[in-house]
Amino acid sequence: MENNNLTTREAYIAMIFFLEDTLTRIKSDDLAGLLGDLSINNDDNKPMDPAMWKDWLNAVQKTLQSSK
């Protein structure tokens, strides 16, 4: 696979795809609930649970800091 750089938003959406694929294999109610919170609201193009985006940005920041 090529080394493609994703935006923060693209990486967030990739995470959702990964978790959706995982859900089809493990059938977890907890994971299904998490995916509901993470899913993008079509009205404002933001996660259904606004705290999820803040948590995601914190995770991105930690990742960037740990890779220095």
Secondary structure as the mmCIF struct_conf table of DSSP 4:
data_model
#
loop_
_struct_conf.conf_type_id
_struct_conf.id
_struct_conf.beg_label_comp_id
_struct_conf.beg_label_asym_id
_struct_conf.beg_label_seq_id
_struct_conf.end_label_comp_id
_struct_conf.end_label_asym_id
_struct_conf.end_label_seq_id
HELX_LH_PP_P HELX_LH_PP_P1 ASN A 4 THR A 7
HELX_RH_AL_P HELX_RH_AL_P1 THR A 8 ILE A 26
HELX_RH_AL_P HELX_RH_AL_P2 ASP A 29 LEU A 38
BEND BEND1 SER A 39 SER A 39
STRN STRN1 ILE A 40 ILE A 40
HELX_LH_PP_P HELX_LH_PP_P2 ASN A 41 ASN A 41
TURN_TY1_P TURN_TY1_P1 ASN A 42 ASP A 44
BEND BEND2 ASN A 45 LYS A 46
STRN STRN2 PRO A 47 PRO A 47
BEND BEND3 MET A 48 ASP A 49
HELX_RH_AL_P HELX_RH_AL_P3 PRO A 50 SER A 66
TURN_TY1_P TURN_TY1_P2 SER A 67 SER A 67
#
